[in-house]
Amino acid sequence: MKIWVDADACPNVIKDILFRAAIRTKTQTILVANQLIRIPPSPFIKNMLVGSGFDVADNQIVKSMEAGDLVITADIPLADGVIDKGGIALNPRGELYSKDNIKQRLSIRNFNEAVRSSGVNTGGPAVINKRDLQTFANALDSLLTQQQRLR
């Protein structure tokens, strides 16, 4: 399993958790972004630079990932593509997307997008708090532990 990170929008505190986990578990982790992201020196952590533009990084992640890979993203359409390809999608708040919940999340996202495009300010997501960080770290650890058992 590789970890793919939708890195342009990924909070730095989440990247730090990912860096530590990648080094600890020797798991290849690729940060995909349209700008260089600071990464610690490690043979397990790499940047993948893509061009700028709408969904360029998302499309590259889906193209490059394989079934069973883990993708870290808050982007619902990307998570849907990952699941369709047999991957695992986890958001930075520790919510695991699945075949059971992704279509509902996509519908809600599309509805909110339509509301925003009509001029209504719906605000953005809440700031990631300590509970979110702990939930993410626990979910990541659980997924990596399952993967270690399969090796």
PyMOL commands that set and color helices and strands:
alter all, ss='L'
color gray80, all
select helices_A, chain A and resi 12-25+56-64+76-84+102-117+130-150
alter helices_A, ss='H'
color red, helices_A
select strands_A, chain A and resi 3-6+29-33+45-49+70-72+88-90+96-97
alter strands_A, ss='S'
color yellow, strands_A
deselect
rebuild
show_as cartoon
